[in-house]
Amino acid sequence: VVARFDLAQSTISQHLKVLVEAGLVRLTPGRPRSRYEVDREALAALSRSVDHLLDSCCTPPAGRRG
């Protein structure tokens, strides 16, 4: 992952830690390297939740434009 981004290894590690804690990425510890994998089902559920939130709170009522 570090090789793909122009960020420090410690920054990447911190972001991955947050994503693992949020349940969006799975961690398989290993030596010499750990494996990170996107949890596509969890990401899809998050996407649906955000869509629902935006539809329910941020869509102007019919006939009105904001």
C-alpha positions in Angstrom: 0.0 0.0 0.0 2.8 2.4 0.9 4.3 2.1 -2.5 1.1 3.3 -4.2 0.7 6.5 -2.2 3.0 9.5 -1.5 2.5 9.2 2.2 4.7 8.0 5.1 4.4 4.4 6.2 3.2 5.6 9.6 0.4 7.6 8.0 -0.8 4.7 5.9 -0.7 2.4 9.0 -2.9 4.9 11.0 -5.4 5.1 8.2 -5.5 1.3 7.8 -6.0 1.0 11.5 -9.0 3.3 11.4 -10.5 1.4 8.4 -10.0 -1.9 10.2 -11.7 -0.6 13.4 -14.6 0.7 11.3 -15.0 -2.7 9.8 -14.4 -1.6 6.2 -11.0 -3.4 5.8 -10.0 -6.8 7.1 -6.5 -7.4 8.5 -4.7 -10.7 8.3 -1.5 -10.4 10.4 1.5 -12.0 8.9 5.2 -12.0 8.7 7.0 -10.3 7.1 3.9 -8.5 5.9 0.3 -8.2 7.0 -2.5 -8.5 4.5 -5.3 -5.9 4.2 -8.5 -6.6 2.2 -11.4 -4.3 1.6 -14.6 -5.7 3.0 -16.8 -5.1 0.0 -20.0 -6.1 1.7 -19.4 -3.6 4.6 -18.5 -0.9 2.1 -21.7 -1.6 0.1 -23.7 -1.4 3.3 -22.0 1.9 4.2 -22.8 3.2 0.7 -26.5 2.3 1.0 -26.6 4.0 4.4 -25.1 7.2 3.1 -27.5 7.2 0.1 -30.4 6.8 2.5 -29.1 9.6 4.7 -28.7 11.9 1.8 -32.1 11.0 0.4 -33.9 11.6 3.8 -32.2 14.7 4.9 -30.7 16.5 1.9 -33.2 16.1 -0.9 -35.4 19.2 -1.4 -39.1 18.5 -1.1 -40.9 17.9 -4.4 -41.5 21.1 -6.3 -38.8 23.0 -4.5 -35.3 23.6 -5.6 -32.6 24.6 -3.2 
